[in-house]
Every structure is written in C-alpha cells, then in structure tokens.
C-alpha cells in the first residue's frame, strides 16, 4: 500500500517533499552532505534534518501499513557508499529528473 493523500499525514508528507526538493536542487548544484554527512567537513543542518524526517516518516507510515515512494527512494540513496558511488550532485540531478517524470536511473 502506498501513501493515500487523504490521510492526516498529508501535511507531514508535503513538508518532507518540499524540503527534499529544495535540498536536491542545492545538492545538484554541487553542495555535498545531502545523502550522508560522514565524509564532509562542512555540516549541512537542513540535510541532516531531512534525513531524520525521512526516517521518522517512514516509521510512521509503516505503522499505518503505508509508504511514500519518494521517502523510500531518498533513504535508499542515503545508503549508497563506496567505489561505485556516482557522487551526490549526480544522484541529486537524477532523482530530480525522476521526480519531474523522467526515466529512473539504475542506482
């Protein structure tokens, strides 16, 4: 089951999506630390808050046996690390493209 727009969680989900889009746009322009702050010396508080919100939202939705595809995909992207990591700006641009209706990328 996926998120139903008629639930009382609508404001929370819309706030998450608005913050996600803003952070993705900033990251696509080169700012690092959206998907993980472990490797970067310059903290990005809004990105850390977005990750916390995504974890909380996912847990709340799971209790209602619902999910939000954007939240799930964002958290999946937060788990990509290592040699095959395409880089945060590239991930952000691909995710924004997908949100806008473009084809999904295989990461």
C-alpha positions as CSV (number, residue, x, y, z in Angstrom):
1,X,0.0,0.0,0.0
2,X,1.3,3.5,-0.8
3,X,0.6,6.9,0.8
4,X,-3.1,7.9,0.4
5,X,-3.4,11.7,0.0
6,X,-6.5,11.8,2.2
7,X,-4.7,10.8,5.4
8,X,-3.9,13.1,8.3
9,X,-0.2,12.6,7.4
10,X,-0.6,14.8,4.3
11,X,1.0,18.0,5.8
12,X,4.0,16.0,7.0
13,X,4.5,14.3,3.7
14,X,4.1,17.6,1.8
15,X,6.7,19.2,4.1
16,X,9.1,16.3,3.5
17,X,8.7,16.6,-0.2
18,X,9.1,20.4,-0.2
19,X,12.3,20.1,1.8
20,X,13.5,17.2,-0.3
21,X,13.1,19.2,-3.5
22,X,14.9,22.2,-2.1
23,X,17.8,20.1,-0.8
24,X,18.1,18.1,-4.0
25,X,18.3,21.3,-6.0
26,X,21.0,22.7,-3.8
27,X,22.9,19.4,-3.9
28,X,22.6,19.2,-7.7
29,X,24.5,22.5,-7.9
30,X,27.4,21.0,-6.0
31,X,26.7,21.1,-2.3
32,X,27.7,17.9,-0.6
33,X,26.3,16.2,2.5
34,X,22.6,15.6,1.5
35,X,22.8,11.8,1.4
36,X,25.4,11.4,4.2
37,X,27.3,13.8,6.4
38,X,30.0,11.3,7.4
39,X,32.5,12.3,4.7
40,X,32.1,16.1,4.7
41,X,33.7,18.7,7.0
42,X,31.0,21.4,6.3
43,X,27.8,20.5,8.1
44,X,24.5,20.9,6.3
45,X,21.9,21.1,9.0
46,X,18.9,21.1,6.6
47,X,20.1,17.9,5.0
48,X,20.5,16.2,8.5
49,X,17.0,17.3,9.4
50,X,15.7,15.9,6.1
51,X,17.3,12.5,6.8
52,X,15.8,12.5,10.3
53,X,12.4,13.4,8.9
54,X,12.6,10.7,6.3
55,X,13.4,8.0,8.9
56,X,10.6,9.2,11.1
57,X,8.1,9.5,8.2
58,X,9.0,6.0,7.0
59,X,8.4,4.6,10.5
60,X,5.1,6.4,10.9
61,X,3.8,5.3,7.6
62,X,5.0,1.7,8.2
63,X,2.8,1.6,11.4
64,X,-0.2,2.5,9.2
65,X,0.9,-0.1,6.6
66,X,1.6,2.7,4.1
67,X,4.7,4.0,2.3
68,X,5.9,7.0,0.4
69,X,7.9,6.2,-2.7
70,X,10.0,9.4,-2.6
71,X,10.8,8.9,1.1
72,X,11.8,5.3,0.5
73,X,13.9,6.2,-2.5
74,X,15.7,9.0,-0.7
75,X,16.6,6.7,2.2
76,X,17.8,4.1,-0.4
77,X,20.1,6.8,-1.9
78,X,21.4,7.7,1.5
79,X,22.7,4.1,1.8
80,X,24.9,4.3,-1.4
81,X,28.5,4.5,-0.4
82,X,31.8,3.1,-1.8
83,X,33.6,2.8,-5.1
84,X,30.5,2.7,-7.3
85,X,29.0,5.8,-5.7
86,X,28.2,8.1,-8.6
87,X,28.5,11.3,-6.4
88,X,25.9,13.3,-4.6
89,X,25.4,16.0,-7.2
90,X,24.8,13.4,-9.9
91,X,22.5,11.4,-7.7
92,X,20.5,14.6,-6.9
93,X,20.2,15.5,-10.5
94,X,19.0,12.0,-11.4
95,X,16.5,12.0,-8.6
96,X,15.1,15.4,-9.5
97,X,14.8,14.2,-13.1
98,X,12.8,11.2,-11.9
99,X,10.6,13.3,-9.7
100,X,9.8,15.5,-12.7
101,X,8.7,12.5,-14.7
102,X,11.9,11.5,-16.4
103,X,13.2,7.9,-16.6
104,X,14.5,6.3,-13.4
105,X,18.3,5.8,-13.0
106,X,19.6,2.3,-12.1
107,X,21.2,3.2,-8.8
